[in-house]
Amino acid sequence: MRNINERYTRETYDEDGLLKTYRLEYPENYNFGYDIVDDIAVNDPDRVAMYWDSVKAPARKFTFADMKRMSDKTANFLAGLGIGKGDRVMVILKVKYQFWFTIVALHKLGAIAIPATHMLMKHDVEYRVRSAGVKAVICMDQNEAHIAVDNAEDIPTLEYKIMCGAPREGWIDFDSNVEKASEVFERRDTKASEPMLMYFTSGTSANPKMVLHSHIYSLAHIMTAKH
């Protein structure tokens, strides 16, 4: 089994076994999609990446080989639309397993993923899409998030509305396009210091604030997991 901790961290301990020093070491082009997901897929393809269950659909199991294949297909689909490095893409997929294909695909493209709750109202969607300069929204067919997107006032940066789960008029169908996309996706030139995720804070007393994370953010969670 690939040990991520040993590959990207350097630690020393004192005589009592307590952590003394800790530092991350990573290449300039580190990318979670390629260097974690794809690396495990190549070296341990049958390792389980995700168990997915739902009261509305049969349970699914995805290996890392599955994750690589589906994220590569998703990346090819999105790249075909013209989505690439630096583009902001809002992802409203709740607990759909396609969320993980999409997020990893966006990392590989060098795009900036903006995960968002399905409970957003019209004004929430407008504020986020407009303030972040969102180029595409990938939404699920359940709940009413897609209605909020449809009802949002004209936003010049928003070029693509993509629907996952069922076709919808005026939206690009995620599932059929990913299904027919190529499984071959060449590594793109990305840098560890470049942004990969954008979150909006809760905004309890004012408008939510944008919080940007680089690709190194994923490595920071090694400390969370181990210590």
C-alpha positions, -999 to +999 in steps of 0.1 A: +000+000+000+013+034-010+022+055+021+015+091+014+028+102+048+063+088+041+064+103+006+056+139+014+065+145+051+098+145+071+094+141+109+117+138+139+107+127+174+123+133+208+133+106+233+098+103+246+084+096+211+068+130+208+068+149+175+097+173+174+099+186+139+076+183+109+079+196+073+064+189+040+084+180+009+067+180-025+076+187-062+069+220-077+042+205-099+025+185-071-012+179-079-036+158-058-053+143-089-021+130-105+002+125-075-022+109-051-053+095-069-036+084-101-004+072-083-025+049-062-045+038-093-013+028-111+004+011-081-026-003-062-055-003-087-079-025-068-076-005-036-111+008-026-113+046-029-150+050-020-181+031-009-213+050-019-248+042-007-282+057-012-318+050-004-327+059-040-301+038-058-280+006-055-248+008-035-216+013-054-180+006-048-152+025-066-115+015-067-087+039-074-086+026-109-122+036-113-115+070-099-087+076-123-107+064-153-138+084-144-119+116-134-100+114-167-132+110-187-147+139-167-116+161-173-118+154-211-155+163-212-149+196-193-118+204-213-138+199-245-161+227-233-131+250-229-127+247-191-090+249-181-065+263-157-077+291-135-114+288-145-138+288-116-164+260-115-191+258-089-200+222-080-235+216-064-237+178-063-246+171-026-237+134-020-237+122-056-206+100-063-200+121-095-189+149-071-156+130-066-150+125-103-157+161-109-135+175-081-105+153-091-110+162-128-110+199-119-077+195-100-062+178-130-073+206-153-059+232-129-094+247-126-107+261-093-135+240-078-161+258-057-181+233-037-215+246-027-245+234-008-277+224-026-296+246-002-285+279-019-312+304-027-313+326-058-295+355-041-268+331-027-262+317-062-260+351-078-236+364-052-212+335-054-213+331-092-208+369-097-182+376-071-161+345-080-164+350-117-177+315-121-175+301-157-195+269-152-220+254-127-223+216-123-255+209-106-277+179-096-312+172-108-326+169-072-337+197-049-340+232-062-304+244-067-307+243-104-338+265-102-318+290-083-292+289-111-318+294-138-334+323-119-301+341-113-299+374-131-276+377-162-241+369-152-215+375-180-189+351-168-213+321-166-209+302-199-220+266-190-247+250-170-242+213-166-268+189-151-259+156-134-286+130-129-312+137-156-313+158-188-328+193-184-336+219-211-310+246-213-284+225-195-255+203-208-260+167-197-231+155-175-237+118-175-240+112-213-211+134-221-188+118-195-198+084-207-187+090-243-155+110-233-121+094-238-104+076-209-070+089-220-060+122-204-025+136-205-011+154-175-015+191-176+011+216-164+000+227-130+019+241-100+016+232-063+013+269-055-016+275-078-052+276-065-074+245-066-103+251-043-124+281-033-148+280-003-173+306+008-175+312+045-209+310+063-215+347+062-236+348+094-233+386+098-224+397+063-218+384+028-197+352+027-160+357+021-140+337-004-113+315+009-087+302-016-066+271-012-036+259-033-028+223-043-007+221-011-039+222+009-044+185+004-010+177+019-018+198+050-043+171+060-016+145+065-009+163+098-047+162+106-049+125+099-017+114+116-014+137+146 
